[in-house]
C-alpha cells in the first residue's frame, strides 16, 4: 500500500505540488491523471525521494529511501531510456540485480517476459523509444516487487504493445499488488484503471473509483425519443431537469434518472419511443473536472475565411 501525505514542492517560488495526499491500495491499478504541468512527474519524484520537498510517502509503512534492496519492494519507471547508452541491455539489468541482491537468472526471465531476449546483447542507444520503454519496464519488474510506480509507461509503444502492458499491469494488480501509473491515454486508462487520483495545478481534484469519478460528470444524461418531445421537455423542466434538444424528437435530460422520466411521461400521457442512459466517457469527465486547472491552454486555430 502507498500512503502519500502532504506532498509539496515549489520551483522558483511557484508551487508545483501543494499539500497532496492520497492512497494506493493493493489489488488495483490506480491511474494518476492531470493536465500538462499539473505536477504528476514531480509528485512521483517526491514519492521516491528523488526531489526534496515537503510531506512523506510510505510503501507498506516504509519510506522508499529507507527500504533495503528497494527494487525488491518498489519497481519504478519515471523517464524514457533510463540507462547508460553504451552498456548492453543484459549488462544493465545485471548491474541493477547485483546492487539489489537479485539472482542473475531473474535478468533473463524479465528479458524474455518483456520481449527483449533477442536484443539482450545490444546497446540501448540503438533502441527505439518503445524498446527503451520495454527495457525500463524490465528494470522495474526485475526485483519482482510488490508495488509499481510508472510514469507514462506506454510512451512509444505500438497498439499491440499498449494492449500488452495493459494486461501486464492488470495481472500484476490481480495478484494482490499495487500499481500507480500516470498516462495521457485516457481511453486506455478507462480500460485499465480501477481507481483514480486526479490532480490539477499540483492539488488534488478527485480520488476514488473510476466509476464514481465518471458519475460526477454532467455529460451523464437520459436520452429520450418521443413524438411529443416538446411537451415532455416542459414537464421535465418543471421538475427541475435540464433538457437539451439533440435532434427533432430527441432530448437529453440531466437531473432526473430514467425511471423518473418514464413516470413523468406516463403521468402526462406522453408516448415514448426510446428511454436510455448516456454514460460519460472518462475523457469527458476528466476534461470537465480539470477545465479550470489547465496550465497551458492552446487556442483553437481559426478555419480559413473565419474572422475575415
Secondary structure, DSSP 8 states (H G I E B T S, - for coil): -EEEEEEEEEETTEEEEEEEEEEE-TTEEEEEE--TTSSHHHHHHHHTTSS--EEEEEETTB-GGG-TTGGGTEEEE-STT-S-TTSBHHHHHHHHHHHTT--THHHHHHHHHTT-GGGTTSBGGG--HHHHHHHHHHHHHTT--SEEEEESTTTT--HHHHHHHHHHHHHHHHTT-EEEEE-S-HHHHHHH-SEEEEEETTEEEEEEEHHHHHHT-TT-EEEEE-TTHHHHHHHHHHTT-EEEEEETTEEEEESS-HHHHHHHHHHTT---SEEEEE---HHHHHHHHTTT--SS-------TTTT-
